[in-house]
């Protein structure tokens, strides 16, 4: 029988996908076969590095180094001591990998855009980042640029990743030392569709040049909308695309292989003041952001440890919502908070494992309560085949 003519577009797509996956797999050879169990540690944390339960993690991120908006060099605040962080953790667990994260939610996005737009600025940035990683004993570098604002900035981001990877490879060859890991914290979806200009991350460059992306699957709802409560890290949302399942699906659909994707989970909740106790579910009417807490120091935010105090000290009612795979609690004084608990974390980790993702990460390591969620995630990751 004669063979039907082959569609050249299908062949091209197949070859491109194969090349991307092959490149990605070669990058991930340096990652242990057990996957990534990670967390970010803010340098202003009240939890000292010596108190981190390193048994629960394979990778920890030091947050944050900053971009100098004049020189475009990466700098560590003078009050920080990153060498204490790396040396302390490696003494506790020699196999643990530490990464220096650059940027963060409060960083100067305009400075990142300018740096990425000019080749000489990118070179200064890249070389200074590599030098800092080596100086302080980090195994990797992580970029947290929140967020490129248009298609041009996304294209420049892809160029930055390619040049960064090339420089890292050259440095490893020249120094004879293990290659530095390169990762990035990214939006929950591969493309932006909620506000601002529609733009998408450079999926091909990411798959070729990064060891993985940390997908920030949280902050879907919060104090920017005080009219109703929300599940700020819902795995599923039956009424919209604002969910972890949709976001991870968009990354996979873009061509980024699953072993280039690490799913984020929060160790904090988003809180509101209810309008009344007659409606207490997800989407219930609210009148204000929740009160500022002692540890979070921010209205509308409660660390998981503070949520446990709300439940235990104020006898708050806790509910696990199976539809969204999220938890919420509400107290008699009208405080409502949505968050991840042990049930939702276990389900999310199973979701990640079933889709063959590389792993998961938490923001932020100091916000847990007696390692409750960190332990649940680690145990669930090991249990799911």
C-alpha positions as CSV (number, residue, x, y, z in Angstrom):
1,X,0.0,0.0,0.0
2,X,1.3,3.5,-0.8
3,X,2.3,5.6,2.2
4,X,0.2,8.8,2.6
5,X,2.1,12.0,2.1
6,X,3.7,13.3,5.3
7,X,2.8,16.7,6.7
8,X,6.0,18.7,6.9
9,X,4.5,20.9,9.7
10,X,3.9,17.8,11.8
11,X,7.5,16.6,11.1
12,X,8.9,20.0,12.0
13,X,6.9,20.1,15.3
14,X,8.0,16.6,16.2
15,X,11.7,17.3,15.6
16,X,11.5,20.7,17.4
17,X,9.8,19.0,20.4
18,X,12.4,16.2,20.4
19,X,15.3,18.7,20.3
20,X,13.9,20.7,23.1
21,X,13.3,17.6,25.3
22,X,16.7,16.3,24.5
23,X,18.3,19.6,25.5
24,X,16.3,19.7,28.7
25,X,17.1,16.2,29.7
26,X,20.9,16.8,29.3
27,X,20.6,19.8,31.6
28,X,18.8,17.8,34.2
29,X,21.5,15.1,34.4
30,X,22.9,17.1,37.4
31,X,19.7,16.8,39.4
32,X,19.3,13.8,41.6
33,X,16.8,11.2,40.4
34,X,14.5,11.8,43.4
35,X,13.4,15.1,41.9
36,X,13.3,18.6,43.4
37,X,11.9,19.3,46.9
38,X,12.7,22.9,47.4
39,X,11.9,26.0,49.4
40,X,12.9,29.7,49.4
41,X,14.5,31.2,52.5
42,X,14.1,35.0,52.8
43,X,17.3,36.5,54.1
44,X,15.3,38.6,56.6
45,X,13.7,35.4,58.0
46,X,13.4,35.0,61.8
47,X,14.3,31.3,61.1
48,X,18.1,30.9,61.2
49,X,19.7,28.6,58.7
50,X,20.8,26.3,61.5
51,X,17.1,25.6,62.3
52,X,16.1,24.5,58.8
53,X,15.1,20.9,58.7
54,X,17.3,20.0,55.7
55,X,16.0,16.4,55.7
56,X,12.9,17.7,54.0
57,X,14.6,19.4,51.1
58,X,16.9,18.7,48.1
59,X,17.3,22.4,47.2
60,X,17.1,25.7,49.1
61,X,16.9,29.2,47.6
62,X,18.5,32.2,49.3
63,X,16.2,35.2,48.7
64,X,17.3,37.7,47.5
65,X,20.3,39.2,45.8
66,X,19.5,42.5,44.1
67,X,20.2,44.1,40.7
68,X,22.1,47.4,40.9
69,X,20.1,49.7,38.6
70,X,23.2,51.8,37.8
71,X,26.0,49.2,37.2
72,X,23.7,46.2,36.4
73,X,25.8,44.1,38.7
74,X,24.2,41.6,41.1
75,X,24.7,42.6,44.7
76,X,24.0,41.1,48.1
77,X,22.7,43.5,50.8
78,X,25.6,44.4,53.2
79,X,23.5,43.2,56.1
80,X,23.2,39.7,54.7
81,X,25.5,36.8,55.3
82,X,25.0,34.3,52.4
83,X,28.2,32.4,53.2
84,X,26.8,31.5,56.6
85,X,23.7,30.2,54.8
86,X,25.5,27.9,52.4
87,X,28.1,26.7,54.9
88,X,25.6,26.0,57.6
89,X,23.3,24.0,55.4
90,X,26.0,22.0,53.8
91,X,27.4,21.0,57.1
92,X,23.9,19.7,58.1
93,X,23.3,18.0,54.7
94,X,26.3,17.7,52.3
95,X,24.0,16.6,49.4
96,X,21.8,19.7,49.7
97,X,22.0,22.2,46.8
98,X,21.8,25.9,47.5
99,X,20.8,28.6,44.9
100,X,21.0,32.4,45.0
101,X,17.8,34.0,43.9
102,X,18.0,37.4,42.2
103,X,15.1,39.9,42.3
104,X,11.9,39.1,44.0
105,X,8.4,40.6,44.0
106,X,9.5,44.0,45.3
107,X,12.4,44.4,42.9
108,X,12.8,47.1,40.2
109,X,11.3,45.5,37.1
110,X,12.3,48.5,35.0
111,X,16.0,47.9,35.9
112,X,15.7,44.2,34.9
113,X,14.1,45.3,31.5
114,X,16.9,47.7,30.8
115,X,19.6,45.2,31.8
116,X,18.1,42.5,29.5
117,X,17.7,44.8,26.5
118,X,21.4,45.7,26.1
119,X,24.2,43.1,25.4
120,X,26.8,44.8,27.5
121,X,24.5,45.1,30.5
122,X,23.5,41.5,30.2
123,X,27.2,40.5,30.2
124,X,27.9,42.6,33.4
125,X,24.8,41.0,35.1
126,X,25.7,37.5,34.1
127,X,29.4,37.7,35.1
128,X,28.7,39.3,38.4
129,X,26.0,36.7,39.2
130,X,28.3,33.8,38.5
131,X,31.1,35.4,40.5
132,X,28.7,35.8,43.5
133,X,27.6,32.2,43.3
134,X,31.2,31.0,43.4
135,X,32.3,33.4,46.1
136,X,29.6,32.3,48.5
137,X,29.5,28.6,47.6
138,X,26.1,28.4,45.9
139,X,25.4,25.6,43.5
140,X,23.0,27.6,41.4
141,X,21.4,30.9,40.4
142,X,17.7,31.8,40.1
143,X,16.1,34.7,38.4
144,X,12.9,36.1,39.9
145,X,11.9,39.0,37.6
146,X,8.3,39.9,38.3
147,X,7.4,40.4,35.5
148,X,8.5,41.2,31.9
149,X,5.7,43.5,30.7
150,X,5.5,42.9,27.0
151,X,6.6,40.7,24.1
152,X,9.9,42.6,23.6
153,X,10.9,42.1,27.2
154,X,10.0,38.4,27.0
155,X,12.2,38.1,23.9
156,X,15.1,39.8,25.7
157,X,14.5,37.4,28.6
158,X,15.0,34.4,26.2
159,X,18.3,36.0,25.0
160,X,19.4,36.5,28.6
161,X,18.8,32.9,29.4
162,X,20.8,31.7,26.3
163,X,23.8,34.0,27.1
164,X,23.7,33.1,30.8
165,X,23.7,29.4,30.0
166,X,26.6,29.8,27.6
167,X,28.6,31.8,30.2
168,X,27.9,29.2,32.8
169,X,29.1,26.4,30.6
170,X,32.3,28.3,29.7
171,X,33.0,29.0,33.4
172,X,32.6,25.4,34.3
173,X,35.0,24.3,31.6
174,X,37.5,26.9,32.5
175,X,37.4,26.3,36.3
176,X,37.0,22.6,36.2
177,X,34.2,22.9,38.8
178,X,30.6,21.5,38.5
179,X,28.3,23.6,36.3
180,X,26.2,26.1,38.1
181,X,22.4,25.4,38.1
182,X,20.2,28.0,36.4
183,X,16.5,28.4,37.2
184,X,13.8,31.1,37.2
185,X,10.7,31.9,39.1
186,X,7.8,32.5,36.7
187,X,4.1,33.4,36.6
188,X,1.6,30.6,37.3
189,X,0.8,30.4,33.5
190,X,3.1,30.4,30.5
191,X,1.3,33.4,29.2
192,X,-0.3,36.5,30.7
193,X,-4.1,36.8,30.1
194,X,-5.5,38.6,33.2
195,X,-4.1,42.1,32.9
196,X,-1.6,44.1,30.9
197,X,-0.3,43.3,27.5
198,X,-0.8,39.7,26.4
199,X,2.7,38.1,26.3
200,X,4.2,34.7,26.7
201,X,7.4,33.3,28.2
202,X,10.1,32.2,25.8
203,X,9.4,28.5,26.1
204,X,12.0,27.3,23.7
205,X,14.8,29.2,25.4
206,X,13.6,28.1,28.8
207,X,13.6,24.4,27.8
208,X,17.1,24.7,26.2
209,X,18.8,26.9,28.8
210,X,17.3,26.4,32.2
211,X,17.5,23.5,34.5
212,X,13.9,24.2,35.5
213,X,11.3,26.9,36.2
214,X,9.7,27.5,39.6
215,X,6.1,28.1,38.7
216,X,4.5,30.4,41.3
217,X,1.1,28.7,41.7
218,X,-0.3,31.1,44.3
219,X,-1.7,34.7,44.8
220,X,-4.6,34.1,42.5
221,X,-6.7,36.2,44.9
222,X,-5.9,38.7,47.7
223,X,-6.2,42.1,49.3
224,X,-6.3,43.8,45.9
225,X,-10.0,42.6,45.8
226,X,-11.6,42.9,49.2
227,X,-15.2,42.3,48.0
228,X,-15.0,38.5,48.3
229,X,-12.9,35.7,49.8
230,X,-10.9,33.5,47.5
231,X,-8.8,30.3,47.3
232,X,-5.5,31.9,46.4
233,X,-3.7,28.7,45.5
234,X,-6.6,26.6,44.2
235,X,-5.6,23.5,42.3
236,X,-8.9,23.7,40.3
237,X,-11.3,26.5,39.7
238,X,-14.6,25.5,38.1
239,X,-15.5,29.0,37.0
240,X,-12.2,30.4,35.6
241,X,-8.7,29.6,34.3
242,X,-7.1,31.0,37.5
243,X,-5.9,27.8,39.0
244,X,-2.8,25.7,39.3
245,X,-4.1,22.9,37.0
246,X,-4.6,25.5,34.2
247,X,-1.3,27.2,34.8
248,X,0.8,24.0,34.8
249,X,-1.2,22.8,31.8
250,X,-0.3,25.9,29.9
251,X,3.4,25.4,30.6
252,X,3.2,21.8,29.4
253,X,1.2,22.8,26.3
254,X,3.9,25.4,25.4
255,X,6.5,22.7,24.9
256,X,8.4,23.0,28.1
257,X,9.0,19.4,29.2
258,X,7.6,18.3,32.6
259,X,11.1,17.6,33.9
260,X,11.7,21.4,33.4
261,X,8.8,22.3,35.7
262,X,8.7,22.7,39.5
263,X,5.3,23.5,41.0
264,X,5.0,26.1,43.7
265,X,2.9,26.0,46.8
266,X,2.5,28.7,49.5
267,X,3.2,28.3,53.2
268,X,0.9,31.3,53.9
269,X,-2.7,32.2,53.4
270,X,-4.7,35.1,52.1
271,X,-7.2,36.6,54.6
272,X,-10.4,38.8,54.6
273,X,-12.9,40.2,57.0
274,X,-16.3,38.5,56.3
275,X,-19.4,40.6,55.8
276,X,-21.3,38.2,57.9
277,X,-21.1,34.6,59.3
278,X,-24.1,33.6,57.2
279,X,-21.9,33.2,54.2
280,X,-18.5,31.7,54.9
281,X,-17.4,29.7,51.9
282,X,-15.0,30.5,49.0
283,X,-16.3,33.6,47.3
284,X,-18.3,34.8,50.4
285,X,-18.8,38.6,50.6
286,X,-16.0,40.4,52.4
287,X,-15.5,44.0,53.6
288,X,-11.8,44.3,54.0
289,X,-8.4,42.5,54.0
290,X,-7.7,40.5,57.1
291,X,-5.8,42.2,60.0
292,X,-2.1,42.6,60.0
293,X,-0.4,39.7,61.8
294,X,2.7,39.6,64.1
295,X,4.8,37.5,61.8
296,X,3.6,38.4,58.3
297,X,3.4,42.1,59.1
298,X,1.0,42.6,56.2
299,X,-2.7,43.0,56.0
300,X,-4.5,40.1,54.3
301,X,-1.6,37.7,54.8
302,X,-1.2,35.0,57.4
303,X,1.7,32.5,57.7
304,X,0.6,28.9,58.1
305,X,2.0,29.0,61.7
306,X,-0.4,31.9,62.3
307,X,-3.3,30.1,60.7
308,X,-2.7,27.2,63.1
309,X,-2.8,29.7,66.0
310,X,-6.2,31.0,64.6
311,X,-7.6,27.5,64.6
312,X,-6.2,26.5,68.0
313,X,-6.6,29.7,70.0
314,X,-9.7,31.2,68.5
315,X,-11.4,27.8,67.8
316,X,-11.8,28.7,64.1
317,X,-13.7,26.3,61.9
318,X,-11.5,24.6,59.3
319,X,-13.0,23.4,56.0
320,X,-11.4,21.4,53.2
321,X,-12.9,22.3,49.8
322,X,-12.7,19.3,47.5
323,X,-13.7,21.2,44.4
324,X,-10.8,23.6,44.5
325,X,-8.5,21.4,46.6
326,X,-7.9,24.1,49.1
327,X,-8.6,24.8,52.8
328,X,-10.1,27.7,54.6
329,X,-10.9,28.7,58.1
330,X,-13.1,31.3,59.7
331,X,-13.5,32.6,63.2
332,X,-16.3,34.0,65.2
333,X,-14.8,37.5,64.9
334,X,-15.2,37.3,61.1
335,X,-11.6,36.5,60.1
336,X,-11.5,34.3,57.0
337,X,-8.3,32.8,55.5
338,X,-7.7,30.6,52.5
339,X,-4.6,28.4,52.4
340,X,-3.1,25.0,51.8
341,X,-3.3,22.4,54.5
342,X,-2.0,18.8,54.7
343,X,-4.8,17.4,52.6
344,X,-4.4,19.9,49.7
345,X,-0.6,19.6,49.8
346,X,-0.8,15.8,49.5
347,X,-3.2,16.1,46.6
348,X,-1.1,18.7,44.8
349,X,2.0,16.7,45.2
350,X,0.2,13.7,43.7
351,X,-0.9,16.0,40.8
352,X,2.7,17.0,40.2
353,X,4.0,13.4,40.4
354,X,1.3,12.1,38.1
355,X,2.2,14.7,35.4
356,X,5.9,13.7,35.8
357,X,6.9,17.2,37.0
358,X,10.4,17.6,38.3
359,X,9.2,18.5,41.8
360,X,7.7,21.2,44.0
361,X,8.8,24.2,46.0
362,X,7.5,26.3,48.9
363,X,7.4,30.0,49.5
364,X,8.6,30.5,52.1
365,X,10.4,28.0,54.4
366,X,10.1,30.1,57.6
367,X,6.2,30.2,57.4
368,X,5.5,26.6,58.1
369,X,4.2,25.3,61.5
370,X,6.6,22.7,63.0
371,X,7.4,21.6,59.5
372,X,3.8,20.2,59.1
373,X,3.3,21.0,55.4
374,X,7.0,20.5,54.4
375,X,6.8,17.0,56.0
376,X,3.5,16.2,54.3
377,X,4.9,17.2,50.9
378,X,8.1,15.3,51.3
379,X,6.3,12.1,52.4
380,X,3.7,12.4,49.6
381,X,6.4,12.8,47.0
382,X,8.2,9.7,48.2
383,X,4.9,7.7,48.4
384,X,3.5,8.4,44.9
385,X,5.1,6.3,42.2
